[in-house]
């Protein structure tokens, strides 16, 4: 029995020693982002940072001035082992420093070949889960997107979901509009079909698409929170705090890998829901973190 | 040329003033109209460009979807707008998509300023806007892609109506201002023109020698000063004019007195000369007669007969010379007093020449000159015989007097211009150009000294010139010192050569 305890103790020591050494080695992790004047964006960034800090309490936070980014000097003072850049601009600025190899990206849309980190693209499985939970009558989910900007990470494996996911990729914006328009005009059916519009759909086209969908009672959703005001039924966006945690955990891994946002939260446009005939109870523990109109 | 009255001047002044005002107002109104038209056109263009932009934005979605119905509906929505005649959509290749049956064509030519000024309700105004769609590139940059064009064809009817109203208002404004100006000028004309009209009136009276005309207008200090200065100027001019007139009268009087004195002296001189000559001539005839009697009384066998004969001839010659000189003085006085009356007769010219040659024969022999005469001996002349005789006689006498042992050639002929040409040429002492200028003056000789070589009064050539002038002829002299002299006289002879020949026959 003593042997067992002794080996257990030795095992613990062995397990603990490398961990402690690894912690010391990756002990300095910095998060970098520009000064944000927009309160909504500033709140999102703050939530992400909180999420990261919940995993990495010793996180070094560097907020730089966009006009005078003295990032190299500031990073040199702390010599971080990993640098988490929040926003595309922060990524670009960090890539100009000598810490470009230790970069983790976050809070914008990017692909795996571009940078390691957590993209704003929502995990497809998470999206399907949310849709099936919130819109149980859905049979088909149409995913229209531009190849250069993927708002939803398409799951490779069979998700065993009652909803059929249909990818509709397009080479450019014009094709996106064309495919989306034809989809709404001709293919999509009310209630049972849900169309996810691309997050970068031009504003002037957005009105036309929404008007057309409104007339035909087609359910539109988006991964861009801003689209909610225009008139999509709901938007499903990554949860900033959870995304922060996801980033923190990723920073602890030795390999810099790419991940989609694995957790989401949704917002609802009540006017559209009324028009489409969906009934969402106004309960306390709500599925929607935001309801407008 | 009819002179304008002071009323006409005022009317002309008012007319010019109104005309100037009309031009000024018309120009101003035209410029204002131009500015309004330009502003209106620019605003209209801007408005319709914005409208076309909205149309382009509206039609973009159905155009991307290639939805003919959507495009047609959008175009129809925009055609419903007032003044929009057609809303046309073209694809990126410029092919018209909607409407299919539009027969309206929008020309690219720009509106001229005249069309902007006076738009016609028939005019069309076209606005085009491209349709762009932003495309995201892989490099995260956005480019604009042209996917088509929209075109609005707009009627100018409303714009034309507006401009017509504006022009009407402006024309009414001009008319009102002109009427007001006309009224003011009519009522307040004196205020505007009194000064000028008064000055013109006074100046005209002044020009017509109406004295004591002065302007009386008054007003501001400047006007009063101008009035006083103007009146002072007129007074000064009048005073200077009076002084000038007095001076002219005085000078005229003096000149008249001098002229009268001169004429009286001339007449007195002529009378004296004539009287003296006449009183001298009568005793000379008596002397000549007495000499003749004395010569007849001398016995021819007397020893000194030849000597007496020589004295007789010399005395007779001297008396003849004296008579000839007195005759010259008398004839010159007669010519100077314009008391000679021409008497034109027809005669054989050679007869007159023979008389003259005979007269000068003695002088010619005395000076040992050879006299040669050549010319048409059958030539008949119609002229004053006495004057012609004086001319030839004096010229021969002059040549004989100033030629010693030389030749004197008298020639004559009738020119083709019905002119009798008489030439007297000698080989005498000749004279300089300066001398030629004085030889025709009365009582002038080249050598005026008492010890001069050639005697005479200096009247011969003066009589020749006066006689030639009286006969409407002319005289010319060609001479050089030591080389002789040529006098050439041209006198009109109305008798043609044929007639002279006939008469001669």
Interface residues (C-beta under 8 A of the other chain):
Chain A: X146 X148 X149 X172 X173 X174 X177 X178 X181 X182 X185 X200 X202 X204 X205 X208 X209
Chain B: X57 X60 X61 X64 X65 X66 X67 X133 X134 X135 X136 X137 X138 X140 X145 X147
